[in-house]
Amino acid sequence: MQFADRLNNVETSAIRELFKLLGKPGIISFAGGFPDSAMFDVDGIRAASNAALAEEPGAALQYGATEGYNPLREQLAAFMASKGAKDVAADNLIVTTGSQQALDLLGKTLISPGDKVIVEGPTFLATIQCFRLYGAELISAPIDGNGVKTDELEKLIAEHQPKFVYLIPTFGNPSGAMLSLERRKAVLEMAVKHNTLIVEDDPYGDLYFGDAPPPSLLNLSATVPGSRELLVHCGSLSKVLSPGLRVGWMIAPAELLAKATMCKQFSDAHTSTFAQATAAQYLKAGRMPGTLAHVRKVYAERAQAMGNALRNDLGDAIEFVQPQGGLFVWARLTGAGGKVVDGNVLAKRAIDKGVAFVPGTPFFCANPDHATFRLSFATADADKIREGVARLAQAV
């Protein structure tokens, strides 16, 4: 077959390929980037779906508006307001089939072949694949434990004049990093200074373990004149409620939302109305605060268990920043004592020891750091985490 040239720019997900190796009995997996299904609020979702069918069965089961089921858009606006984005109205957002579709819509509406886009190094693997599919030339902005290095980012913006900058400021995937308040303000100020669009992807911001993180770029934009018109905010219920609902949203300037809505018409017509109606009823019922409190507590305990085990069992063979939220530990092999220094090599050795993780290389759009790797603590309890890390230590 003669496939489209754009497919030459992308490869199968390294993470999906890794999952093929996990059928081996007894494997403890730290590889996935998904929440623990044992913590889904099944009773609450069941009640919400029943309410959707009881109150508006015709609307829940019928075709719907491309921009989203209006009761859900209103609930999402209220949800954003509860987190500090007081001026978000239902008309300021569209519902997407997971936040993943928002990235695809940004690719469709903004990227022409050869356009430059700045992403963090490392960043979400699917973002790299999606933007490359549309022909983007990706530029890597370095990060540290406090998120993207804004001095370096501004130099890259000035040099490359990108179509936009894509960031995961709060507990990024895979880095787990949290962009500091000072740097968040700097990002908004440079957006205005250089007239550059900023995309804030925020699927993990509600999963904090102690104090709440700094305000989102969306919330802070009210304090930086002109920045709101240069900001896109993507959100999702996947990590906090259920990935299976496939409910995300995108807040953006009206002109961009209109173009994105048009492109969404061509791809799926609309996100599942039944899923949207269920999500709307769930938010309306007021169960989300309790759900968030529960998952934060569980993930905080697991993150601490993993951090303690890594320090105890691997010592100076690795370095990492203890996560303050999200689902991931981002670690780097040091090679101390002549031990393994390549995450790809360690991944293969770890499988033989009965534990899996994702090497860091695929998360970089350029100049990958082969010593890095990502561990997820979300789906294993503390005992499994300790056992898995002990196995990992045998492979290092």
C-alpha angles and dihedrals in degrees: 000000000000106000127194115278090235090072089067088073098059139057135200112280111272088214093054089049090051091055088065088068094054097080089088108114116255098018114153106211126210088160105092125092096206135104125257109272089208088072098053111123093237094169092050094047091047091052090047094051091047090051091050091054093043098048105034110005094157094054094041094053100035134081112279144199115294093231090056147273103304098223088056093047088054092048092048091051089052090047090053090047090054087058094050104272093118098167099055111116128188090256091057093068143049126207114241134193092259121322086278089076090053089061090049091050090051089052092050096046102038113023124083119178109283096020114139121236124182118219132171120267102255107026142154107307095221090056091058091049095044097049092044089052088064092048102261122160102224121216118199119225114199122240138194134188090295094054130253115007099243096199089057092042093055091051090052092048092051092047101043104026091213127207086238144333119242118207138170097202099176121059093331126211114270101000100052086212123151116214110231122241091247092053093045090058090046091054092054093046093051090048088060094039093052098029089237126155115237122204114204113197109195114175094133105039094104092054099082122145105206127359116012114265121253115285115286119257086253092057093043093049089082088068096050110063113228096013098102091066088056098048136092119188122197122195137177143192091207099095097039105036116008135326089206092068088062092209119155135143142209127214113197145140112297095249092054093044090054092053092045091050090052091052092046089056088062096048109041107345088228142344112271107291091208091055090046093049090049092050091047092053091047093054091043091054091060097234097127098085091055092046092051093048090053098048092044090055094048096045092046090056092048093047090052092047091052094046092050092047093048091051093046100042104032101028113172093356088090140026127207143152115247105246119243092198145339127065106287149077113204110204138181127208113231099192089228113169092013093292127148114303102178119079092205091056091046092050091060093045091047093055088057088054092050103257131103136201137154120263114231100235098090092055093069121081089200140004096018121207101229092193092069132092140172127234124189118207095183104097103037126074121231094268093051090047092054091047092047093050090048089055090047090054089057090056098048 
